[in-house]
Amino acid sequence: MNEIEIVVNGKIFRLTNNSNKYALAKADAGPNATPKQVLAHYDKRGGYIQDKDGNKINNDPFWQQEKMDIETQQQQRNRMKSIANITAHPVIASFIVIVLLAMLWYFFDIDLSRFSTN
């Protein structure tokens, strides 16, 4: 059994790496995972976590926060996908261009005649 120190948000946590939970958590979190994400996945696996003074940290809060972060990211991706689907429609895309050009003309007094085909 060996201990691994990990720093998350400026706080030092010690993880007891029994049953190879640290390596499993690291693999579960992904190759580009932050220390916070690794700690969360270690927490999900029920790993033993201590603060820098050796006090046991109760399991679950790190994983619960990570689940909320994952859900928020998924909601943002879904919103962006919806916006992309709407703006991909040719009529909507044309309308957006017309509105932007009108705003340039109205607010910034930009001469748009140079874009005319006449």
Secondary structure in CASP SS format (residue, H / E / C, confidence):
PFRMAT SS
TARGET T0000
AUTHOR 0000-0000-0000
METHOD secondary structure of the structure
MODEL  1
M C 1.00
N C 1.00
E E 1.00
I E 1.00
E E 1.00
I E 1.00
V E 1.00
V E 1.00
N C 1.00
G C 1.00
K E 1.00
I E 1.00
F E 1.00
R E 1.00
L E 1.00
T E 1.00
N C 1.00
N H 1.00
S H 1.00
N H 1.00
K H 1.00
Y H 1.00
A H 1.00
L H 1.00
A H 1.00
K H 1.00
A H 1.00
D H 1.00
A H 1.00
G C 1.00
P C 1.00
N C 1.00
A C 1.00
T C 1.00
P H 1.00
K H 1.00
Q H 1.00
V H 1.00
L H 1.00
A H 1.00
H H 1.00
Y H 1.00
D H 1.00
K H 1.00
R C 1.00
G C 1.00
G C 1.00
Y E 1.00
I E 1.00
Q E 1.00
D E 1.00
K C 1.00
D C 1.00
G C 1.00
N C 1.00
K E 1.00
I E 1.00
N C 1.00
N C 1.00
D C 1.00
P H 1.00
F H 1.00
W H 1.00
Q H 1.00
Q H 1.00
E H 1.00
K H 1.00
M H 1.00
D H 1.00
I H 1.00
E H 1.00
T H 1.00
Q H 1.00
Q H 1.00
Q H 1.00
Q H 1.00
R H 1.00
N H 1.00
R H 1.00
M H 1.00
K H 1.00
S H 1.00
I H 1.00
A H 1.00
N H 1.00
I H 1.00
T H 1.00
A C 1.00
H C 1.00
P H 1.00
V H 1.00
I H 1.00
A H 1.00
S H 1.00
F H 1.00
I H 1.00
V H 1.00
I H 1.00
V H 1.00
L H 1.00
L H 1.00
A H 1.00
M H 1.00
L H 1.00
W H 1.00
Y H 1.00
F H 1.00
F H 1.00
D C 1.00
I C 1.00
D C 1.00
L C 1.00
S H 1.00
R H 1.00
F H 1.00
S C 1.00
T C 1.00
N C 1.00
END
